[in-house]
Amino acid sequence: MSADFIARLVGMVLFVILGVYLGNNLGVAASSNVDIPPLTVEQYSVTFGLVGALVGLILTPFISTRPARALRNLISRLTAQTLVAALIGLISGLLVAALLSFPLSRLPGALGMTMPFVAVVIFGYFGVALFLMRTNDLFNVLGSLAGRSPSLPTGDAASSLSERTILLDTSVIIDGRIADIARTGFLPGSLLIPRFVLAELQFIADSSDGLRRARGRRGMEVLSQLQKEPTIPVRITDIDVEGVKEVDDKLVILARQMRCLILTNDYNLNRIAELQGVTVLNVNELANAVKAILLPGEPLNVRVIQEGKESNQGVGYMEDGTMVVIENGRDYMNQEILVVVTKVLQTAAGRMIFARPEEHERN
């Protein structure tokens, strides 16, 4: 049974008791004011009891389980540092309010009764707000008192980078390059993997298709490597998005709620996230960005391994996987030759280089 169903039953019973009590009192009052009341006391009790049951069935989740669930989701999206800072701020604000409660209680009249409570509310709020705004400075001070050097730099930009949360999707875990990228330190912050992403990865690893099963198991191995790296903070969270089934949609909604980034190599997820204002880190775009830049006229050593689509074309590949289409390169099959770059074409699939053998260039 769900929590909402149990809450409805409990609320129905409580509202029935309240309705019977109010109906009984109203029936007694109505009977004492008129000679012939329109309804008996029992009829008033039954009527109000039925109304209470209906109200309890409808309204109980809105005043019990749903606010509690919303509060739980809010707290689960907060980092441990934010929760600790808010708790310290609340305690500090309450301490200040407690120190001021005695002099405020000496005020004349109603002020002496209300101002201590007002001070608790005001100083509690300002304590939480102040410590949340200075969370990074607070933990730097605590780290210094504990004998650890504070993180450098201490600016707002550096602090936001160090605390940045990056959501991983299933495709980028299976891809495997994330482990090497994370080891280089180009991903400041912590990597967050929702439980529903792990469920999809396990579903792929248990697939009857051999290729999908191998991809899923490789993703499991990559995830295990990430967790063993001491310099890479990896967290697995149980945060879920209710009412949504697709993993990509859940990631986008979760990224918007938590104001974090998504790391992926899925083109469709990239486009959907960007349309909804979510920042995306695409591994394929990073790979294209770090490829060697070649200009027309530069020489290049490449091995011709296959024929091209056009007549007399040969195709080779650079070490980073960039395709090199060689004019008149068919005659150099399975040979490493020196070519001269004629054109560089950037496509959606990646970078493509056109070249011709240096011998033909000289001729």
Secondary structure, DSSP 8 states (H G I E B T S, - for coil): --HHHHHHHHHHHHHHHHHHHHHHHHHHHHHHHSSS-SS-HHHHHHHHHHHHHHHHHHHHHHHTHHHHHHHHHHHHHS-HHHHHHHHHHHHHHHHHHHHHHHHHHTSSTTHHHHHHHHHHHHHHHHHHHHHHHTHHHHHHHHHHHTT----S--SHHHHHHHT-EEEE-HHHHHH-HHHHHHHTT-S-SEEEEEHHHHHHHHHHHT-SSHHHHHHHHHHHHHHHHHHH-TTS-EEEE----TT---HHHHHHHHHHHHT-EEEE--HHHHHHHHHTT--EEEHHHHHHHTS----TT-EEEEEEEEE-SSTT-EEEE-TT--EEEETT-GGGTT-EEEEEEEEEEEETTEEEEEEEEHHHHH-
